[in-house]
């Protein structure tokens, strides 16, 4: 082992927070040791947003090709998917992002890149291979991985996760998915469009159960229209090998088949942080019961000078929240800008088709709060742009505080809603009343044009 190498900062993990923080620190005249043990870009670039949304685009293309006759378009018979081409396109997009992230770090003379697993030796010292690194500030951006649930037989079958499923270069004949939330639904619809038979098994009594019941029902309707088999109330799930691949035995409502048999099984039941091999105990860094690193409102851990950003801190779990973690830390340390985690408004999207976009509180949460509120809903079948595009499934819903007139939250499930919802989100950040946008003139024909109309129809929440 060489003698200790001293830097102003050590950053562990090349996800969405680490690289921009390294560049910002370097620009401020700091020396940075940057550690990555695998692929630059983190989950988003390598096994998350970038590859899956590229594949969602391919799935959308074949879905629309099959619907061509509805638009008066004649296409030859025998529409099919070329998975090798799908994957080649996906990998080209991923490689560009990954290589860009790595090359920019290596090109900066103030940043020294180390390859390997970083482990704490003391609160200010980390070991990476044979290199002993020391810094006053250490930033952990180590991300998360798929959670493998403790199901009976889970280790007896060749299960897939979101990462390993991407390594398949063919379409499974029957994909059984355990978990009816974002990952399960996105992959389920995607592979159904690619031509697989798909069964989604969910323990709860509805899909995406932390959303409002009307949202869950609308998502279920979309999936069932496309032939996805959904099994709810699956309280006990057991996995076993089968001559056709994998069998999933479930305790289910009376009258339902007790077993789903598929060629492949995907586990899509959540994520677990990559914190178990950092040697956190040697630094005295606290974690919660799920392994997330405990942080305060400015992302400081229990050890002064050590920060946790991104999925490993349990404060968001999205690419945009990880990037915002970088902005919070950089603002506080370099710009005297007292930014906080609690300043941000919950916002995310599920990229099924149509997409589900969510901000702020759900209707259920507003009702539970007991505050006086207003609500407005509008089916996408009454949005001209959606009708013209032939994609009018879903609805929009917004909730407003009856006294302050501030927007409390919204659920928009429909074509273009992942973009349209930012009209509402920006007004929430401005802490402005809903009338600011309800009186705005939007471009016709767009999905966003109906946001003011939606707000003009607010009524008391009964």
N, C-alpha and C positions, 0 to 999 in steps of 0.2 A: 504494500500500500504506500502510495506517495504521501508526502506531507500535505497538510490541509491547504486547500485553495480558497482564498477569500474573495467574496463578491459583495456587492451592495444588496443584491436580491437573488433568491433562488425561486424559480417557477417550475412546478412539477405538473406536467400534463399539457398537451397541445390541442385542447378542445377550443371552445368558442371564447373563453375568457383569457387563457394563457398567452397566446401569440400577440393580441393587441396590447395587453398589459406589458409584455416584454418590449414591444416597440415604443410604447409611451415612456417607459422607464429609461430606455436607452436614449431616447430623444431628450430626456431631462438630464442626461449626463451620468446615469447610473450604469454600473457594470452588472450584467445579468448572466447567471447560469441557468440554462434552460434544459430541462430533463424530459425526455419522452421515451418510453420503452417500446412503443409499437408504431402505430400509424399516426402521422400528423393530421390534424383536423378533427380528432375526437369522434364521438358517436355520430354527430350530425353528418359529417362529411363521409364517413366510412361505412356505417351500418344503420344510419338513421334517416334524417330528412332528405339528404341529397340522393342516395340510391333509391329509396322507396318512392319519392315523388317522381323521379325519372320513370320508374316502372308504373306508377299510377297513370302517368301520361300515356304510356304505351297501352295500358289497359283501357283507358278512355278512348284512344284512337280506334281500337278494334270494336269497342262497344258502339261507337258512333258509326263505324262501317257497317255493322249489322243492322243499324237503324236507317241506313241510307235511303231506303224506299220511302220512309216517312217524310223525307225532305225532297222527294221527286228525283232522287239520284239513283241511277242504275249502275250497279257494280257487278263484276263477274261472280259466278257461283264459287263456292269453296273458300270463303274468307277464313284465314287461319293465322296463327301466331308463330313467328319465328323467334324462339327464345334465345337462340344464339345472337341474333341481331339485337334483340331487346337488351341482353346483357352487355353486348359490346357497346351499345349506346350509353348505357348506364355507367359502365366502367370508364369510358372516355370522359364523362362529366365528372365523376369522382376523382379521377387521376388529376385533372386540371386543378381542382380545388385543393387536393392534398399536396400536390407538388408546389403549388403557389404558396401555401402556408409554410412549408418547410424551407423552400428556397429563400423566402424573404427573411426568415430568422437567421439562416446560415450566412446571408449576405451582410448582415449588420455587424460591424467590427466590435460593437459594445456587448454583443450577445455571444456566449459560448454554448454550443449545443452538446449535450451529453446523451448517449443512448444507453438505456438500462432502467432498472427498477430502483427508485429512490427510497431509502429507509432512514428514519431518524436515528441518530446516535445520541443526540442531546437536543434541547429546544432550539439551538441555533446551528446545528450541524447535521448533515445528511450524507449517507454513503451511497454512491452509485458505482457499482462494480468495484474497481480499485481506487476510485477517486473519492476523496473526502472533501466535501464542500461546506463552506461556512458563510453565513450571511446574517445580517441584523433583521432582514425581512424575508419571510418565506411564504410563498403563495401556492396553495394546493388546489389544482384544477383537474382532479383525477377521474371525474366522471362516474358512470354507473354501468352496470351490465344487467342482462336479463335475470330475473329471479326464477330459480327452479323450485317450484312448490313441493312441499312434502306430501306428494300423492302416493298412494299405494301402487307399487310397481313402476314408478317413474324411472328408476335406474335400471329397469329390466328391458326397456324399449329404447330404440334409437330416436329419441325426441329431438325436435328442432326448436331453436330460439329465433328471434328476429335476425340475429347475426348469421347463424348457420343456414337458415332458409335461403339467404341471398347467395349461398354457394351452390345451390341446385341449378343445373343448367337445363332442366326440363320441367314440364308441368306435372305435378303429382296427379294421379288419377282421382284420388279422394283425399283432400286435406281436412283433417279433424283439428279444430282449433279450440284449445282450452283457454277461455277468457273472452268476455264479450265487451271489451272496452276499445280504446283507440287503436292499439296495435292489431288486435284480433280482427276488428272490423275492417281496417284498411287493407290488411293482407287478405282477409276473406273475400271481400268484393273484388280485389285485384285478381286473385287466382281464379275466382269464378268466371270473370271476364276472359281470362286466359284459356278457359275450357275445363278447369277442374271441377269435380263435385266438391262442395264445401259444406261442412257442418260446424257450427259454432256452439260450444257448450259453455253455459254461464250459470254459476251458482245462484246468483240473485234472480229475482222474479222479473227483471227486465234488463235490457242492454244499457250500457253507459249509465249505471244506476245512480251515479252522483249528479246526473243531470235531471231536469224536470221530467215527470212522467210523459208529458206530451211530446217532448223531444225524443225520449226513448221509443215511443210508439211510432213516431215518424221515421226514425232510423230503421226500426224493424221492418216497417212497410217497404222501404226502399230495397232492403236486402232480400226480402221475400219475393218482391216483384222480379228480382233477377235470379231466383232459384236457389238462394242460399238457405240451407236448412238450419234453423236456430232452435236450440233446446235450452229452455230456461228452468229455474228451480232445481238444478242438478247439484244437490247438496253433498253427495258423496261420489267422488270420481276415482276410479281405479283404472290403471293402464296395464296392458299385457300384450305380449307378442301374439300375432295371428298369422295364418297362412297368407292372408292378403296384405299384411303389414302390421297394423296396430289396432287393438280393440280398446275402446273406452267404455267401461262399464259405469253406469250412473244410477243413483237412487233418484227416481223421477216420479212425476205425478202418475196416478193410476191410469192405465190405458196406453202409456207411452212405451215404446220399445226400450228395454233396459240397457241396450248396448249399441254403440255406434262404431262401425268398423271402417277403417280408412287405410290408405296406403302409407300415409305420413301423419304425424301429430305435431302440432306447433303449440308450444307453451307461451302464452301471452297474458301473464297474470301480474305483471309489474316489474319493477327494477330494484336492484340492490346496489348500494354505493361501493366503489372500489377503494375501500379504506382499510381492509383487513390485513394488508401486507405492508403498510407504511411505517410500522413500529411506533404508532401514536403514543403508546404507553411510555416509551422511553423519553418522549418529549412532554408528557403530562397533558396531552390534548384530549379533551372530553368528547364523547360521542353519545348519541341517544340510543334507544333500545333497538333501532333498526340499522345502526352503524353509521348514520349521518353525523358529520362533524358538527358539533354545536357551535353556533356563531351568534353574535349580537346583531343589532340593526345595521351595523356598518361592516359586517362580515368578519369581525375579529373573533378568533377562537379563544379558548380559555388561557392560552399562552400569549403574552404580549409579543407583537411582531409577527405572529403567524396568522394567516388568513385562509379561509376556505371559500372557493368560488365554484359556481356551477352545480351539477347534479349531486356532488358529494356532500353539499350542505343541507339538502332537503328543503330548500326555500323556493323551488320553482320546478326544476326538472325539464325545462325547455331551452332551446337554443337562445331565444330572445331574453330569457331571464338570466342565462349564463353571461351573455354579452352585457346585460345591464349590471351584473355583478362586477364586471371589469370597470364599467363606467363609475360605479359607486366607489370602488377602491381607488381608482385613479383620481377621481374628483377629491376625495378626502385627503389623500397623501400628497398630491402634486398641485392641486388648484385651490385649496382652501374652500372647496365646495362641499358643504355638509350634506351629501346625499345619503339616503337611507333605503333599506329594503322595504320598509313600511310605506314609502312614498308611491310604490308602483301599484297599479290596479291589476288584479288577476285577469289574464287574457290568454287565449289559446284557441287552436282550431284542430278539428279532426278532419283528415283529408280522405274521407270517403267521397263519393260523388252522388249528390251534391255535398259540398263541404259544410261542416258545422262550425260556426264561430261563436265564441263565448267570451263575455266580459263581465266583470263585477259579480253581483249577486244573482243567484237563481230566483225564480218565483217562490220556490219552497223556502229559501233562506229569508226572503223578504217577509213572507207570511209568518215565519217563526220569530222574526224580530219584533213583530207587533206594531210596527210603525205604520202610519197612514200612507198609502201608496196609490199610484195610478198605474194602469196597465193598458197596453195596446198590442193587438196581434193582427197579422195580415198574411193570408196564404200566398204562396208564390204564384199561384194561378191567377192572382190579381196584380201581378207585376208584369207589365207589358214586355219588358226586355226578356224575361224568362219565358213567356209564352212564345215570343217570336223565335227564340232559340230552340224551342221544343224541349225545354228543361224546366218544367214548372212544378216539380215536386218540392215539398217542404213549406216552411212558413217563417215569418219574422215575429219576434216578440221583444218588447222593451218595457222596463219598469222604471218609474220615476217617483221620487219622494214628493208627496202631496203638499208638503209645507215649503220646502226649500226649492222645489222644482229641479233639483239636481238628478241626473240620471243615476240610477242605482245599479242597473245591469241590463244585459240583453242576450238573447239567444237567437241567432240568425242561422237558419238551416236552409240553404238554397244556393243556386248557381251564383257565383260571384260574391257570396256573402263573406268569404274570408277577407276580401278587400273592402266591401261596403261597410263592415262593422267599424272600421277606423273612423268614420264620420262621428260615431257615437263615442268612441274611446277618446278621441282628442278633445271633445267637449267635456268629458269627465275629468280629464287631466287639467283642463283650464278652470275647473270648478265653476263652470258657467251653467245657467239654467237651460233647460231643454229648448226654450223658446229661441235661443240663439240659432239653433239648427232648424227648428220647425218653420222658421220664417225665411230660411235660405232658399235660393233658387238653384236647383241642380240641373245638370245637363240631361236632356231627353234624347234617346231612350237609354237609360241605364238602370241598374238595380238600385244604386244609391239614390236615384231621384225619388224613390218611394219612402226614404227615411223621413223627410219632413212630413209627408202625408201620413205615415204611420204615427208620428208624434202628435199630429193634429186630431187623432182619433182616441186619445187617452181617456180612460174612464176609471172611476174608483175601483180598487181591487176589492172584490166582494169577499 
